[in-house]
């Protein structure tokens, strides 16, 4: 099938590459000419395991094309994905201007029936707005006889495993009541739907809400565990034991019940805020979601509060080794990352940071630029040099089994602030460390 994808960001590029991999001919459209040139040269704007090889291979064999020519893209695609960003507006609601701009662009150039798919994460009712935008342009063109369908097909990709998730989805949600659309979407996704039927068809508004409900449910689990972890500290309990105890209940399970220093990324914070704003607009108080957001914002202050307590409110002149900058492993994405809150707190209080991350160094430099209180180093060992204490914000595999004897010899103080509960607190106590973790024993004092 001939497919066009507008917006070659995280979702659009992964979706395009995977569709090309199974044999579809995919044209990718973006307004950023430099990005297009880079993609043609095999330079990928994001880090995602397996994505670069997929893009390069399918571009070379002609199944994947990159262009800034919107008219060419609309002409090519029988099915057109809208995968542009929906950044939060000033009040936290999703900004749809890019989605609607693409919808208008499609309408300006279409001359035959098209299936227009909202792949971007958009609020309930967006399909109606896209439909109106397309219809308005067609009326101006006196081309109302051109048929089109607006479909919701939300993505459920996890950063760090997006290619795998796209190749082997656990469900494919389609929002449309059209038999024509169902037939075409089954043809499009047939390569991913062979073992059993993963496709779930529903009305458009239910599909739009499904995406937000899924992310908000996962965010709720994380905030719940962070709240229980904070309670465990005050009660002298170990949240790891609690986690195992509740995770063994199949109604709860082990996914997303790992406490930490807060969730981040491009989805959970933005989507929770957007659904809260959607509820506000219809006069509904989303009390649970408001609490989820509040707990997460508070949790990102957890490490700063522990630093403040341990150093008696005086970070001036202190240097901190920081392991992990991305919001989660296997990505270079630092949007809403807890590391940013930690670093900015240290800087605001006169301290310095020596930071290492396997993939997010360039992103850190892009965000903060060159500054005297941020030293980006080439290894986790280098980060420890001249540091007073170690802080861990991201659970990369490379951080999970360090040489604690070597760390103790380098740090000015044998103190670790672990935002991801990577280590055994009793072992670290035996080694002479002060170890602050999330909800493990008496993290308030750092002793166990």
N, C-alpha and C positions, 0 to 999 in steps of 0.2 A: 504494500500500500504506500501511497505518497503522503508523507507526514510533514507538517511544518511546526516548528516550536519557536514561539516568540519569547525571548528572555533566556539568555544563556548563563544563568546563575547556577546555584547549587542544584535545584530541582530540575530545571530545564536541561542542563547539560547531561546529567545522569540519565534522565528519561530518554533524551535523544540518542545517546550512545548505546543504551540497552536496546532500544527499538531498532537501531541500525544493525546491531549485532545479530538479531534474529532474522534479518533480511529485508526490513522495510527501508525505503528510501527517504531519508530525513534531511530537511533543510532547516538550518538554525538561523534565526534572525536576531540581531542585537544592534542597538544604536551606537555602541562603543566600537569604533573602527579599530582601535588598537587591540582590543580584546579579540576581535575577529582575526586580525593579522597574527596574533600570538597563537590562537587555536589552530590556524592553518599551518603554523610552524611547529605544532606539537607542544606549545607552552600552555599549560592548564592553569587557570586562575585560582583554583582551590586544591587543597590536598584531600584526596579521598582514595583509599586503597583500591587499586585495580582500574581506576578511571582513566589514567593517562594512556595505558596500553590499549584500552578499548577505543578511546577517541582516535589515537594515532592510526590504529589498524583500520578502522572503518572509514576514516577520511581518505586513507591511501587507496582503499578498494572502491571508493566512489559512492558508498552508501550514506555517507555523512558529509554535509556541505555547510559552510559557514558564509554568511553574507549580511550586508547592511541593507540590501535591497528588499524593502517590504513588499513591493508589488510582485517581485519575482517569487517571494515566499508564499504569498497568498495564491498566486497562480499555481504553484507546485502542489500545495497540500489539499487533499480532499478532507483530511482531518487536521485541524489547526489547534494546537495547544497554546493557551495563554499561561506563561510560567514566570511572569515578571514579579517583582517584589511588592509586598503590601506592608510597608513600614508603618510603625505606630504613629498616629497623629499626635498632636499636642495633648489631647485628652486620653490617649491610650487606645483609641479606636483605630481600626485598620484603615489606612489611606488607600483608596481605590483609584486614584488618578491614573496610575500607570496601567492598571487593568482596563479601565475605560478608554484610555488613549489607544491601546492596542485594538480593542473592539472597534473603535471608529476607523482605525487604519485598515482593518480587515474589510469592513463594510465599504470603504472607499475603493477597494481594488477587486472585490469579488465579482465574478460574472457567471458563476454557476453555484449549485448547491454546495454548502460547506457544513461540516460539523465543527462547531466552535466549543472547545473544551476548557473550562476553568480548572487549571491544575494548581494555580496559586491558592494559598490558604486565604479564604475570603469569608466575610460574614454572611449569615443567612439573608437571602434576598438579593445577593449580588448577581445571580443569574438573571433576575428580572431587570436589573440595571444594565447589564450587558445587552440583553435582548432589546431594551429600549434604545440604547446607544446605536446598535446596529440598524434597527428599524428607522431611526431618525435620519441616518445618513442615506439609507436606501431610498427613503422618501424624497430627500433633497436631490438624489440622482435620478428620480423617476424610474427606480428599478425595483419596485416593491414585488415584482413577479419572481425575483430570485429567492429561492427557498434557502433556509438555514435552520440549524438546530443549536441551541445553547445547552451544554451538558456540564454537570458537575462531576469531576473525577479526581477527588482529593488524593494527595500523596501521603504515604505513611513510611517515609524513609528515615532511618536513623543515621545521623552523621557518624562516619567511621565504618559503617557497613551498608551504605546506600546502594552500591552496585549489587551486592548480594540480595538486599531487600527488593530491589527492582526486578532482578532476574527470577527470584523465588518469592513472590508476594504471598502473604498469608490470607489476604483478601483484596479484592478489586471492587471498589465502590463506584457505582455508576448512578448518577441522578438524572433520570429521564423517563418519561412515560411513552416514548416513541418506539414502535416496533422496528422502524427503519434504523434508528440509532442503536437499538439492542443488537440487531444483526451485524451492523458495522463494527460495534465495539467488541463483539465476540470474535469477529475476524481479526481485529487489531491485536487482541490479547490472547489469541489462540495458543501461541507458543508458550505462554506462561500459565496455561489453564488445562494442561493435559492430564495430570494425575487425578485431580478431582476438581469439581466446579467451584472455583474461588470467587466467581463473579456474583455480586449482590446488587440487584437493581431496585431502585426506590425512587421516590419523588425527589426533585431537585433540592428542595429546602431541607429535607431529611439528610441528604448526602452532605450538604454544606455544614449542617450542625454536627454530623458524625465526626468530621475532622476535628472540630474544636472540642467536642466531648471527649474524644480519645486522648488528646494532649492534656486537657484539663484533669482527666482522671489520673493520668500518670503523674502529673505535677502534684495532685492531691496526695498520692501515696508517698511521694518524696517529702512533702511538707509535714505529713502526719508522722513519718519516721523521725524527722528532725525534731519535731516537738517532743516525741517520746524520748529521744536521745537526751534532750535537755533536761527532761524530768528524771531520767535515769541517773544523770550526774548528781542531781541534788539528793536523790534517794540512795546513792551508793550502789546502784545496779550497773550491770554491764550490758550495753545495748546489743552487743554481738550475740550474747546468749538469748536476749529477748527476740532478736531478729530470727535466729534459728528456730526458736520456739513457735513463733507465729507463722513463719514461712512454711513450716511443715504442714500447716493446715491448707489443704488443696483449694479451699475457697479464697485464700489470700495469696499463697505462692511466694516465691523468692524474688520475683522481678520487681525492681523499683522500690525495694524496702531497705536500701543501703543508706544510712544517714551520712551526711557530709556537711560541707561548708556552703551549701546552697546550690540550686540548679541555675543553669544559664543557657546560652545558645540562642539560635534564631527562632525557636518555636515556642517553648513553654512559657517564658515570661511574656512574650508578645501575645500569644494566643489566650492566656488567662486574662490579661488586661482587655483584650478585644472582646471576649465574651462577657466580661463584666460591663463594658461600655454598651454592648448590644442589649443586655438586660436593663441597664439604666434607661435606655431610650424607649423601652416599652413599659417602664414603670415597675419593673420587677427587681427586688433586692436580692442579688446573688451573694448571700451572706457567707456561704461556704467558700466560694471562689475568692471573695475578698479576704477571708482568713488565710487561704492558701498563699495568696500573694504577700500578705503581711508577714506570715511566718517565714517565707523565703527571703524577703528583704531583711528581716531580723537575723536570719541565719548567716547571711553574708557578712554580718558584723561580728560573728562569733570569734573568728581568729583575731581581728582587731581588739576585741574586748579582752581576750586572753593575753595578747601582747601587752596591752595597757596594764593588766593586773600583774603580770610577771615582772615587768620592768618598772613598776611603780609610776606609770604615767610618763616615763622619760625615755623616749626613743632617740633623742638627739645624739648624733654621733654613732649610733648603732648601725651595723651592717647585717642584712639578713639574706641568707641563701634561700632562694625560692625555686622549688622543683614543680614545674607544671604551670603553663600559662593558658593553654586552650581550656575551654569550658568542660571538655571531656577528652578521653584518649582517642587516637586515630583520626584527629582532625586538627586543622590549624585555626579553627573558628574561635574567636575570642569575644564574640558578642555576648554581653551580660555575664562574662566569666567572673567567678568569685576572685580570681587572682587580681583582677583590676581593682576591686574594692580594697583588697589587702595592700597592694602596692601604693595606691593613692593615699591610704591611711598612713602608711609608713612615711611617705614623702611629706605629707602635710605636717608630720610631727618630727621632721628633721632627720629621718633615717635614710639609709641607702639600701638598694636591692641588687643582689647578684643573681641573675635569673637564667634558668635553662629549661628548654622544652624541645622535644625531638622534632617538632614541626612548626611551632608557632613563633619562632624568633623573628622572621621577617614581618609577620603580622603585628607583632609587638612594636617593632621599629616603625611600621607604617602608622600605628595609632599614636605613639608617644614621641617619635623622633629621637634624635640624639639629646641626651640630658645627662648631667653630671651625677645624678643620684640613681641612675639605672645603668647597670653593667650587664650586658648580654654576653654569655660565655658559651664555650663549645662543648661542655660536658657537665654532668651532674657533679663530678669531682671538682671541676674548676669553680663551680658556684660556691663551694664550701670555703674557698680560700678567703681569709681575713673576715669571715662571717662570725657573728656572735651567736646565732641560732639558725636552725633549719625550719623552713615552712614548706608544707606540701599541699598543693591545691588541686592537682590532677593525678589520677591513678594510672599513669602510664606503666606498662609492664617493667620498663627499665628501672623503675624506682622501687620495685617490690621486694628485692632481696639485696640490699646494699651491705657494704662492709662497715658494720657499726663500730668496730674498733678503730678503723681508719677515720671515720667521721668524728669520733670523740677526740681523736688526737688533733684534728684540724680546727674544730669549732672552739671559739673562746669559751663558750658555755656548752655543756653537754645537754642541750635542750632542743626538743623537736615539737613543733606545732603541726599536728597531722590532721588536715582537713578531710582525709579520706579513709582513716582507720586502716592503714596498711600493715601495721605492725602489732606484735604481741606486747601489751603493756608490762606484763610481769617480767618478760625477758629483758626489756629495756631498763626496767628498774634494777634488775640484777647487774646490768652493765653500767649502772651509775647514771642513767639519763633521767632528766625531768621530761616527762612525755605527756603532752596535752593532746587528747583525741576527742572525738565527737561522741559523747555519751558512754564512755568506757570507764567505769569506776568513778573515782573522784577527780575528774578532769578539771574541776574548779581549782584545785590546788596543784594539779600535775602529779600527784602521788597516788599509788595503788596499794 
